[in-house]
Amino acid sequence: MTTFQKFPTHLFKTTQTFCQEVPSLVKSHHFINELLNFLFPIRTDKNISLKNLEAKWEELQVIFHELLTPLKPLLKEDADTLNNKFFAEIPTIHARLTKDADAYLKFDPAAKSPEEVVLCYPGYYAISVYRLSNVLYHLNIPVLPRVISEYAHGKTGIDIHPGATIGDKVFIDHGTGIVIGETAIIGKNVKLYQGVTLGALYVGKHLADSKRHPTIEDNVIIYSNSTILGGDTIIGHDSVVGGNTWITESIAPYSVAFHKPSVVIRDSKKFVEPINFVI
């Protein structure tokens, strides 16, 4: 006869301490997906009727109320007020996401249609979720903005804190490994490539209320694996930051900053297994 380990009752009390005043992960993920489906019906059913859209609009607000229920002790406004404020922003968010999609069509020769951008581009998905979580962040709703933003992070590898400030027509190409910190400010028409970090120069809890992350002005291009750190660091407008560049001080507008590596090319025939590393 199989003997099972006795249930450790003390664990029940411990786990319950982590069950208070937090929204459901499952419901949060469902909510953000359904909200994006509402904004872009092509994700599920491009022929959805007006009647069904109206029903979905009401359903989303019911789900949102459910997400706010465990957070009520921490909310600075009542759930109805927050619901009205959040959903009042949805048309503006849709307009901004339309501009973002236009940026992908403008900047990426591989993008053939806005439908392709919406359905296939991880950078666009990350920006879409960011724009929604950013509204929640500024409504002072705790936990939920991070739950939503980390969902997009897990799906795309792009880590955008909901507190960041990001202008219109931002283009994230490929995107894997991008990190954008809470107090980062990004202007309009900015291009970011994979592995870019907009981070803090120093991490300390006492800096929680200070600007810790850099400012990227309009029309800047930052190529892959570049790291820009510090709340006082400003990348001037219309500048280009080359790949693998480490920047901790401001650069003027119209600058070109780049790391200059040394690449040596030799005839491999003169060497026996010149590159045969075992790691």
Backbone as numpy.savetxt, mean C-alpha at the origin, in Angstrom:
# Nx Ny Nz CAx CAy CAz Cx Cy Cz
-6.07 -47.71 22.62 -6.91 -46.51 22.62 -6.03 -45.27 22.62
-6.37 -44.30 21.75 -5.58 -43.09 21.65 -5.81 -42.17 22.84
-4.73 -41.67 23.42 -4.82 -40.75 24.54 -4.48 -39.35 24.07
-5.38 -38.41 24.31 -5.15 -37.03 23.87 -4.64 -36.16 25.02
-3.86 -35.17 24.64 -3.36 -34.21 25.62 -4.53 -33.40 26.20
-4.53 -33.21 27.52 -5.58 -32.44 28.18 -5.53 -30.98 27.75
-6.69 -30.40 27.50 -6.76 -29.00 27.08 -6.22 -28.09 28.19
-5.25 -27.20 27.85 -4.70 -26.27 28.86 -5.64 -25.09 29.07
-6.44 -25.16 30.11 -7.50 -24.16 30.33 -6.94 -22.75 30.50
-5.71 -22.63 31.01 -5.15 -21.29 31.21 -4.95 -20.57 29.88
-4.79 -21.36 28.79 -4.62 -20.75 27.48 -5.87 -20.01 27.03
-7.02 -20.51 27.45 -8.27 -19.87 27.05 -8.31 -18.42 27.53
-7.92 -18.21 28.78 -7.91 -16.87 29.33 -6.89 -15.99 28.59
-5.76 -16.58 28.25 -4.72 -15.82 27.55 -5.18 -15.42 26.16
-5.76 -16.36 25.43 -6.19 -16.06 24.06 -7.31 -15.04 24.04
-8.16 -15.05 25.07 -9.27 -14.11 25.11 -8.81 -12.67 25.22
-7.62 -12.46 25.81 -7.12 -11.09 25.93 -6.78 -10.50 24.58
-6.60 -11.36 23.56 -6.29 -10.89 22.22 -7.54 -10.83 21.33
-8.68 -11.00 21.91 -9.92 -11.06 21.13 -10.79 -9.82 21.31
-10.30 -8.83 22.04 -11.10 -7.66 22.33 -10.74 -6.50 21.40
-11.74 -5.75 20.98 -11.57 -4.48 20.29 -10.72 -4.59 19.03
-10.95 -5.65 18.26 -10.29 -5.80 16.97 -11.31 -6.31 15.95
-11.20 -5.86 14.70 -12.13 -6.36 13.67 -11.71 -7.74 13.19
-12.64 -8.46 12.64 -12.37 -9.78 12.09 -11.50 -9.68 10.84
-10.43 -10.46 10.80 -9.59 -10.49 9.60 -10.38 -10.95 8.38
-11.15 -12.01 8.55 -11.91 -12.57 7.44 -12.90 -11.54 6.90
-13.64 -10.89 7.80 -14.63 -9.90 7.36 -13.95 -8.67 6.75
-12.79 -8.30 7.29 -12.07 -7.14 6.75 -11.60 -7.40 5.34
-11.05 -8.58 5.11 -10.58 -8.93 3.78 -11.75 -9.04 2.80
-12.85 -9.61 3.27 -14.05 -9.71 2.44 -14.56 -8.31 2.08
-14.55 -7.42 3.05 -15.05 -6.06 2.84 -14.23 -5.33 1.77
-12.92 -5.40 1.86 -12.10 -4.64 0.91 -12.24 -5.21 -0.49
-12.34 -6.52 -0.61 -12.53 -7.12 -1.93 -13.89 -6.75 -2.52
-14.91 -6.80 -1.70 -16.25 -6.45 -2.18 -16.34 -4.97 -2.54
-15.63 -4.13 -1.80 -15.64 -2.70 -2.10 -14.93 -2.42 -3.43
-13.82 -3.11 -3.67 -13.12 -2.96 -4.96 -13.96 -3.51 -6.10
-14.68 -4.60 -5.83 -15.58 -5.14 -6.86 -16.70 -4.16 -7.19
-17.14 -3.43 -6.17 -18.17 -2.41 -6.39 -17.62 -1.26 -7.24
-16.40 -0.82 -6.92 -15.79 0.28 -7.65 -15.46 -0.10 -9.08
-15.06 -1.38 -9.26 -14.68 -1.87 -10.59 -15.38 -3.20 -10.85
-16.64 -3.14 -11.27 -17.43 -4.38 -11.47 -16.79 -5.37 -12.42
-15.87 -4.90 -13.28 -15.21 -5.83 -14.20 -14.46 -6.93 -13.46
-14.13 -6.69 -12.19 -13.45 -7.71 -11.39 -14.32 -8.94 -11.19
-15.65 -8.76 -11.25 -16.56 -9.89 -11.04 -17.62 -10.01 -12.12
-18.31 -8.91 -12.40 -19.42 -8.95 -13.36 -19.60 -7.58 -13.99
-19.07 -7.40 -15.18 -19.10 -6.08 -15.82 -20.51 -5.67 -16.24
-21.44 -6.61 -16.27 -22.81 -6.31 -16.69 -23.76 -6.14 -15.51
-23.23 -5.86 -14.35 -24.07 -5.72 -13.16 -25.06 -4.57 -13.34
-26.28 -4.76 -12.88 -27.34 -3.76 -13.08 -27.27 -2.67 -12.01
-27.94 -1.57 -12.28 -28.00 -0.48 -11.32 -28.67 -0.94 -10.03
-29.70 -1.73 -10.15 -30.40 -2.24 -8.97 -29.47 -3.06 -8.10
-28.67 -3.91 -8.73 -27.74 -4.74 -7.96 -26.63 -3.91 -7.34
-26.20 -2.86 -8.04 -25.20 -1.96 -7.47 -25.73 -1.26 -6.24
-26.97 -0.83 -6.29 -27.59 -0.17 -5.14 -27.69 -1.13 -3.95
-28.02 -2.39 -4.24 -28.10 -3.40 -3.18 -26.71 -3.65 -2.58
-25.70 -3.70 -3.45 -24.32 -3.92 -2.98 -23.87 -2.75 -2.12
-24.25 -1.54 -2.50 -23.90 -0.34 -1.74 -24.42 -0.43 -0.30
-25.65 -0.89 -0.14 -26.23 -1.05 1.19 -25.55 -2.19 1.95
-25.26 -3.28 1.24 -24.61 -4.43 1.87 -23.23 -4.05 2.41
-22.49 -3.27 1.65 -21.16 -2.84 2.09 -21.23 -2.02 3.37
-22.26 -1.20 3.49 -22.39 -0.38 4.69 -22.75 -1.23 5.91
-23.52 -2.30 5.68 -23.82 -3.22 6.77 -22.55 -3.91 7.24
-21.73 -4.37 6.30 -20.47 -5.04 6.65 -19.55 -4.07 7.40
-19.51 -2.83 6.93 -18.66 -1.83 7.58 -19.08 -1.61 9.03
-20.37 -1.54 9.28 -20.86 -1.41 10.64 -20.42 -2.59 11.49
-20.46 -3.79 10.93 -20.04 -4.98 11.67 -18.55 -4.91 12.03
-17.77 -4.36 11.13 -16.33 -4.23 11.40 -16.06 -3.21 12.50
-16.91 -2.20 12.59 -16.72 -1.16 13.59 -17.20 -1.57 14.98
-18.09 -2.56 15.04 -18.71 -2.95 16.31 -17.70 -3.24 17.42
-16.69 -4.11 17.19 -15.74 -4.38 18.28 -14.82 -3.19 18.59
-14.79 -2.21 17.71 -13.91 -1.05 17.90 -14.59 0.11 18.61
-15.89 -0.03 18.90 -16.68 1.08 19.44 -16.06 1.75 20.67
-15.47 0.99 21.61 -14.86 1.66 22.78 -13.70 2.58 22.40
-13.13 2.38 21.23 -11.96 3.15 20.82 -12.28 4.26 19.82
-13.50 4.28 19.32 -13.87 5.24 18.29 -14.11 6.62 18.87
-13.69 7.65 18.12 -13.89 9.03 18.56 -15.24 9.58 18.09
-15.89 8.87 17.15 -17.21 9.23 16.68 -18.06 7.97 16.61
-19.38 8.14 16.58 -20.24 6.97 16.54 -20.17 6.30 15.16
-20.58 5.05 15.10 -20.44 4.24 13.89 -21.21 4.82 12.71
-22.39 5.35 12.95 -23.18 5.93 11.86 -22.48 7.11 11.22
-21.90 7.97 12.05 -21.17 9.13 11.53 -19.97 8.71 10.71
-19.22 7.73 11.22 -18.05 7.24 10.50 -18.46 6.58 9.18
-19.55 5.83 9.23 -20.05 5.19 8.02 -20.37 6.23 6.95
-21.09 7.27 7.34 -21.47 8.32 6.38 -20.26 9.05 5.83
-19.30 9.32 6.69 -18.10 10.03 6.25 -17.27 9.17 5.29
-17.14 7.89 5.61 -16.33 7.02 4.76 -16.97 6.84 3.39
-18.25 6.50 3.36 -18.88 6.23 2.08 -19.11 7.50 1.26
-19.12 8.65 1.92 -19.19 9.91 1.18 -17.92 10.15 0.37
-16.81 9.52 0.79 -15.53 9.68 0.09 -15.37 8.74 -1.10
-16.23 7.74 -1.22 -16.06 6.73 -2.25 -16.04 7.32 -3.67
-16.93 8.24 -4.04 -16.85 8.82 -5.39 -15.52 9.51 -5.67
-14.98 10.21 -4.66 -13.69 10.88 -4.83 -12.58 9.87 -5.01
-12.62 8.80 -4.23 -11.60 7.74 -4.35 -11.67 7.11 -5.74
-12.87 6.87 -6.23 -13.01 6.28 -7.57 -12.41 7.20 -8.63
-12.63 8.49 -8.49 -12.07 9.45 -9.45 -10.54 9.43 -9.41
-9.98 9.33 -8.21 -8.52 9.30 -8.08 -7.94 8.00 -8.64
-8.64 6.90 -8.41 -8.17 5.61 -8.94 -8.25 5.59 -10.47
-9.20 6.29 -11.02 -9.27 6.41 -12.48 -8.05 7.14 -13.01
-7.64 8.19 -12.32 -6.43 8.92 -12.70 -5.19 8.02 -12.57
-5.16 7.22 -11.51 -4.03 6.29 -11.33 -3.96 5.30 -12.49
-5.12 4.78 -12.91 -5.14 3.84 -14.03 -4.65 4.51 -15.31
-5.02 5.77 -15.50 -4.54 6.52 -16.67 -3.02 6.65 -16.66
-2.45 6.79 -15.46 -0.99 6.89 -15.35 -0.31 5.61 -15.81
-0.90 4.46 -15.47 -0.34 3.19 -15.93 -0.36 3.09 -17.45
-1.47 3.52 -18.03 -1.57 3.49 -19.49 -0.56 4.44 -20.13
-0.31 5.55 -19.48 0.61 6.54 -20.03 2.07 6.10 -19.90
2.42 5.51 -18.76 3.82 5.24 -18.46 4.30 3.85 -18.90
3.39 2.88 -18.92 3.82 1.50 -19.17 3.42 1.06 -20.59
4.39 0.82 -21.48 4.06 0.40 -22.84 3.39 -0.97 -22.88
3.51 -1.75 -21.80 2.89 -3.08 -21.77 1.40 -3.01 -21.42
0.96 -1.87 -20.90 -0.45 -1.73 -20.52 -1.27 -1.35 -21.74
-2.25 -2.16 -22.06 -3.04 -1.97 -23.28 -4.42 -1.37 -23.03
-4.93 -1.45 -21.78 -6.27 -0.95 -21.50 -6.41 -0.73 -20.00
-7.35 0.14 -19.60 -7.59 0.32 -18.16 -8.08 -0.96 -17.50
-8.82 -1.78 -18.25 -9.29 -3.05 -17.70 -8.11 -3.96 -17.32
-7.09 -3.96 -18.17 -5.90 -4.76 -17.88 -5.19 -4.27 -16.63
-5.14 -2.96 -16.46 -4.51 -2.37 -15.28 -5.26 -2.80 -14.02
-6.57 -2.68 -14.03 -7.38 -3.01 -12.87 -7.26 -4.49 -12.50
-7.23 -5.34 -13.50 -7.25 -6.78 -13.26 -5.88 -7.39 -12.99
-4.82 -6.79 -13.51 -3.54 -7.49 -13.56 -2.37 -6.83 -12.83
-2.47 -5.57 -12.49 -1.29 -4.86 -11.97 -1.28 -4.84 -10.44
-0.31 -5.49 -9.81 -0.25 -5.50 -8.35 -0.04 -4.11 -7.76
0.73 -3.27 -8.47 0.94 -1.91 -7.99 -0.35 -1.13 -7.93
-1.20 -1.34 -8.91 -2.49 -0.65 -8.94 -3.40 -1.17 -7.82
-3.36 -2.46 -7.59 -4.16 -3.02 -6.49 -3.71 -2.43 -5.16
-2.38 -2.35 -4.96 -1.86 -1.81 -3.71 -2.26 -0.35 -3.51
-2.21 0.43 -4.59 -2.61 1.84 -4.50 -4.11 1.94 -4.22
-4.90 1.07 -4.84 -6.35 1.09 -4.62 -6.68 0.84 -3.15
-6.07 -0.17 -2.58 -6.32 -0.49 -1.17 -5.80 0.63 -0.28
-4.64 1.19 -0.65 -4.09 2.30 0.13 -5.08 3.47 0.18
-5.64 3.84 -0.97 -6.52 5.02 -1.00 -7.74 4.82 -0.10
-8.22 3.60 -0.01 -9.35 3.30 0.87 -8.92 3.28 2.34
-7.81 2.64 2.63 -7.34 2.57 4.02 -6.90 3.93 4.53
-6.43 4.80 3.64 -6.00 6.14 4.04 -7.18 6.96 4.57
-8.36 6.78 3.96 -9.54 7.48 4.45 -9.89 6.99 5.86
-9.83 5.68 6.06 -10.10 5.12 7.38 -9.10 5.64 8.41
-7.85 5.75 8.00 -6.79 6.25 8.88 -7.10 7.68 9.34
-7.53 8.52 8.42 -7.80 9.92 8.76 -9.13 10.09 9.48
-9.94 9.06 9.51 -11.15 9.07 10.34 -10.84 8.58 11.76
-9.55 8.33 12.02 -9.08 7.88 13.34 -9.70 6.55 13.76
-9.98 5.70 12.78 -10.45 4.36 13.08 -9.24 3.48 13.37
-9.13 2.90 14.55 -7.95 2.11 14.89 -7.96 0.72 14.23
-6.79 0.15 14.07 -6.56 -1.24 13.66 -7.03 -1.54 12.23
-8.27 -1.22 11.90 -8.85 -1.60 10.62 -8.03 -1.12 9.41
-7.53 0.12 9.39 -6.72 0.54 8.23 -5.49 -0.34 8.03
-4.85 -0.74 9.13 -3.66 -1.60 9.02 -4.03 -3.01 8.60
-5.15 -3.51 9.11 -5.60 -4.84 8.71 -5.81 -4.89 7.20
-6.41 -3.83 6.66 -6.68 -3.77 5.22 -5.40 -3.58 4.42
-4.52 -2.68 4.88 -3.29 -2.42 4.13 -2.35 -3.63 4.15
-2.33 -4.35 5.28 -1.47 -5.54 5.35 -2.01 -6.68 4.50
-3.30 -6.67 4.26 -3.88 -7.65 3.33 -3.31 -7.43 1.93
-3.28 -6.17 1.49 -2.70 -5.85 0.19 -1.21 -6.14 0.17
-0.53 -5.88 1.30 0.90 -6.18 1.41 1.16 -7.66 1.18
0.35 -8.49 1.81 0.52 -9.94 1.66 0.26 -10.42 0.25
-0.67 -9.78 -0.44 -1.03 -10.21 -1.79 -0.04 -9.70 -2.84
0.59 -8.56 -2.60 1.40 -7.92 -3.64 2.88 -7.80 -3.30
3.23 -7.90 -2.01 4.61 -7.64 -1.62 4.92 -6.15 -1.55
3.88 -5.30 -1.66 4.05 -3.85 -1.60 3.49 -3.36 -0.28
4.34 -2.71 0.53 3.98 -2.32 1.89 3.76 -0.81 1.93
2.50 -0.38 1.90 2.17 1.04 1.98 1.40 1.28 3.27
1.96 2.06 4.16 1.26 2.38 5.40 0.06 3.28 5.07
-1.11 3.02 5.69 -2.28 3.83 5.37 -2.14 5.30 5.73
-1.17 5.64 6.57 -0.97 7.04 6.95 -0.16 7.84 5.95
0.47 7.18 4.99 1.27 7.90 4.00 0.38 8.83 3.18
1.01 9.89 2.64 0.30 10.84 1.79 0.78 10.65 0.36
-0.11 10.26 -0.55 0.27 9.94 -1.92 -0.62 10.71 -2.89
0.00 11.47 -3.78 -0.72 12.27 -4.75 -1.31 11.46 -5.88
-1.89 12.15 -6.85 -2.54 11.50 -7.97 -1.53 10.97 -8.99
-1.99 10.01 -9.76 -1.24 9.46 -10.89 0.11 8.89 -10.49
0.12 8.16 -9.39 1.34 7.47 -8.96 1.42 6.13 -9.66
2.59 5.82 -10.19 2.80 4.60 -10.98 3.80 3.70 -10.26
3.33 2.54 -9.82 4.20 1.54 -9.19 4.39 0.40 -10.17
5.60 0.25 -10.69 5.86 -0.79 -11.68 6.47 -2.02 -11.01
5.93 -3.18 -11.29 6.34 -4.44 -10.67 6.01 -4.38 -9.17
6.76 -3.61 -8.42 6.35 -3.25 -7.06 6.85 -4.11 -5.93
7.19 -5.36 -6.17 7.57 -6.25 -5.07 8.69 -5.63 -4.24
8.50 -5.61 -2.94 9.53 -5.12 -2.03 9.47 -3.63 -1.74
8.54 -2.91 -2.34 8.41 -1.48 -2.04 7.89 -1.28 -0.62
8.50 -0.32 0.08 8.07 0.04 1.43 7.87 1.55 1.49
6.67 1.98 1.89 6.36 3.39 2.02 5.86 3.62 3.44
6.62 4.38 4.22 6.33 4.55 5.63 5.17 5.49 5.93
4.77 5.50 7.19 3.57 6.20 7.63 3.58 7.69 7.34
4.71 8.34 7.50 4.75 9.80 7.33 5.37 10.22 6.01
5.54 9.27 5.11 6.07 9.62 3.78 5.06 10.48 3.03
5.58 11.40 2.23 4.75 12.25 1.38 5.22 12.07 -0.07
4.31 11.71 -0.94 4.63 11.49 -2.36 3.74 12.39 -3.19
4.33 13.15 -4.10 3.58 14.08 -4.92 2.89 13.41 -6.10
2.60 14.20 -7.11 1.90 13.71 -8.29 2.87 13.20 -9.34
2.37 12.28 -10.17 3.13 11.77 -11.32 4.47 11.16 -10.92
4.49 10.48 -9.80 5.71 9.84 -9.32 5.75 8.39 -9.78
6.94 7.93 -10.18 7.12 6.54 -10.59 8.03 5.84 -9.58
7.58 4.69 -9.10 8.37 3.89 -8.17 8.53 2.48 -8.74
9.75 1.99 -8.68 10.02 0.64 -9.16 10.31 -0.30 -7.98
10.39 -1.58 -8.28 10.47 -2.61 -7.25 11.64 -2.37 -6.29
11.39 -2.71 -5.02 12.45 -2.66 -4.02 12.74 -1.28 -3.45
11.99 -0.27 -3.84 12.22 1.08 -3.31 11.75 1.15 -1.86
12.56 1.77 -1.01 12.21 1.97 0.39 12.17 3.46 0.70
11.04 3.92 1.20 10.91 5.28 1.73 10.72 5.12 3.22
11.84 5.12 3.94 11.80 4.71 5.33 12.33 5.74 6.30
12.40 5.34 7.57 12.90 6.19 8.64 14.41 6.00 8.79
15.07 7.08 9.11 16.52 7.02 9.33 16.84 6.38 10.67
15.92 6.54 11.60 16.10 5.96 12.93 14.74 5.55 13.46
14.66 4.38 14.08 13.39 3.88 14.62 13.41 3.99 16.14
12.48 4.75 16.66 12.35 4.90 18.10 10.91 5.23 18.44
10.38 4.65 19.51 8.98 4.87 19.87 8.68 6.33 20.16
9.67 7.05 20.65 9.46 8.46 20.98 9.26 9.32 19.72
9.51 8.74 18.55 9.35 9.48 17.30 7.97 9.24 16.67
7.08 8.59 17.39 5.79 8.19 16.83 5.00 9.36 16.26
5.11 10.54 16.85 4.33 11.70 16.41 5.13 12.66 15.54
6.29 12.26 15.09 7.13 13.14 14.27 7.20 12.60 12.84
7.61 13.45 11.91 7.78 13.02 10.52 9.08 12.23 10.41
8.95 10.97 10.07 10.09 10.07 10.07 10.53 9.65 8.67
9.66 9.87 7.69 9.89 9.34 6.34 10.02 10.48 5.33
10.65 10.22 4.20 10.99 11.30 3.26 9.81 11.88 2.49
10.06 13.00 1.86 9.11 13.65 0.97 9.60 13.53 -0.47
8.74 13.04 -1.34 9.06 12.90 -2.76 8.17 13.87 -3.53
8.77 14.86 -4.15 7.96 15.87 -4.83 7.48 15.38 -6.20
6.73 16.23 -6.90 6.09 15.85 -8.16 7.09 15.42 -9.24
6.64 14.49 -10.07 7.35 14.09 -11.31 8.71 13.45 -11.04
8.85 12.80 -9.90 10.11 12.12 -9.56 10.05 10.67 -10.01
11.18 10.15 -10.48 11.32 8.73 -10.82 12.34 8.11 -9.87
11.96 7.01 -9.22 12.88 6.31 -8.32 13.00 4.87 -8.80
14.19 4.52 -9.26 14.40 3.20 -9.84 14.66 2.14 -8.77
14.70 0.90 -9.20 14.62 -0.26 -8.31 15.72 -0.31 -7.25
15.29 -0.77 -6.07 16.16 -1.04 -4.93 16.85 0.19 -4.36
16.29 1.36 -4.62 16.83 2.57 -4.01 16.23 2.75 -2.62
17.03 3.30 -1.71 16.61 3.52 -0.34 16.74 5.00 -0.01
15.64 5.60 0.41 15.62 7.01 0.77 15.08 7.10 2.19
15.87 7.68 3.10 15.53 7.64 4.52 15.49 9.03 5.13
14.64 9.20 6.14 14.66 10.39 6.97 13.51 11.34 6.72
12.94 11.85 7.80 11.82 12.76 7.69 12.17 14.12 7.12
13.44 14.51 7.20 13.87 15.80 6.66 14.37 15.68 5.22
14.41 14.48 4.69 14.93 14.25 3.34 13.85 14.58 2.31
14.19 15.45 1.37 13.27 15.84 0.31 13.92 15.58 -1.04
13.23 14.84 -1.87 13.68 14.64 -3.25 12.95 15.66 -4.11
13.69 16.63 -4.62 13.09 17.73 -5.35 12.36 17.29 -6.60
11.40 18.07 -7.00 10.55 17.72 -8.14 11.36 17.54 -9.43
10.85 16.68 -10.28 11.45 16.38 -11.59 12.85 15.80 -11.49
13.14 15.12 -10.38 14.43 14.46 -10.21 14.34 12.98 -10.58
15.50 12.38 -10.80 15.60 10.95 -11.08 16.59 10.34 -10.10
16.16 9.28 -9.42 17.02 8.55 -8.50 17.31 7.19 -9.12
18.57 6.93 -9.40 18.95 5.68 -10.04 18.83 4.48 -9.12
18.93 3.30 -9.70 18.81 2.07 -8.93 19.92 1.88 -7.93
19.60 1.18 -6.83 20.57 0.82 -5.78 21.23 2.04 -5.14
20.49 3.13 -5.06 21.03 4.36 -4.50 20.58 4.52 -3.05
21.50 4.98 -2.19 21.22 5.19 -0.77 21.26 6.69 -0.51
20.11 7.26 -0.09 20.02 8.70 0.09 19.47 9.02 1.48
20.18 9.88 2.22 19.72 10.31 3.54 19.73 11.83 3.65
19.98 12.53 2.55 19.95 13.99 2.54 19.14 14.47 1.34
18.62 15.67 1.44 17.77 16.20 0.38 18.57 16.45 -0.89
17.87 16.35 -2.04 18.48 16.73 -3.30 17.57 17.75 -3.98
18.19 18.63 -4.74 17.46 19.74 -5.35 16.59 19.27 -6.52
15.58 20.07 -6.89 14.80 19.74 -8.08 15.67 19.57 -9.32
15.21 18.75 -10.24 15.88 18.48 -11.52 17.24 17.79 -11.34
17.42 17.11 -10.21 18.69 16.39 -9.99 18.63 14.99 -10.57
19.81 14.42 -10.79 19.95 13.00 -11.13 20.91 12.41 -10.10
20.42 11.49 -9.30 21.25 10.84 -8.28 21.39 9.38 -8.65
22.64 8.89 -8.65 22.84 7.48 -9.02 24.06 6.92 -8.35
24.02 5.62 -8.16 25.15 4.86 -7.63 25.98 4.39 -8.83
27.28 4.58 -8.75 28.14 4.24 -9.88 28.95 2.97 -9.57
28.44 1.82 -9.97 29.17 0.58 -9.73 30.25 0.36 -10.79
31.13 -0.56 -10.49 32.16 -0.91 -11.46 31.84 -2.30 -12.02
31.60 -2.35 -13.32 31.30 -3.61 -13.98 32.47 -3.97 -14.90
33.04 -5.13 -14.67 34.18 -5.59 -15.46 33.74 -6.74 -16.35
34.05 -6.65 -17.65 33.68 -7.70 -18.60 34.96 -8.31 -19.16
35.08 -9.62 -19.04 36.27 -10.32 -19.54 35.84 -11.48 -20.43
36.78 -12.01 -21.15 36.54 -13.16 -22.02 36.52 -14.42 -21.17
35.38 -15.08 -21.09 35.26 -16.25 -20.22 36.09 -17.43 -20.72
36.50 -17.41 -21.97 37.29 -18.52 -22.52 38.67 -18.62 -21.86
39.14 -17.54 -21.28 40.48 -17.52 -20.68 40.47 -18.02 -19.23
39.26 -18.32 -18.71 39.15 -18.74 -17.33 38.45 -20.10 -17.25
38.84 -20.85 -16.27 38.18 -22.14 -16.02 37.09 -21.90 -14.96
35.85 -22.11 -15.38 34.71 -21.86 -14.49 34.85 -20.54 -13.72
34.89 -19.42 -14.45 35.08 -18.13 -13.78 33.96 -17.77 -12.82
32.76 -18.22 -13.11 31.64 -17.96 -12.22 30.92 -19.27 -11.97
31.29 -19.89 -10.87 30.66 -21.16 -10.53 30.59 -21.24 -9.01
29.81 -20.34 -8.45 29.75 -20.22 -7.01 28.83 -21.26 -6.42
29.18 -21.73 -5.25 28.32 -22.62 -4.48 27.99 -21.89 -3.19
26.71 -21.54 -3.01 26.31 -20.78 -1.83 25.38 -21.63 -0.97
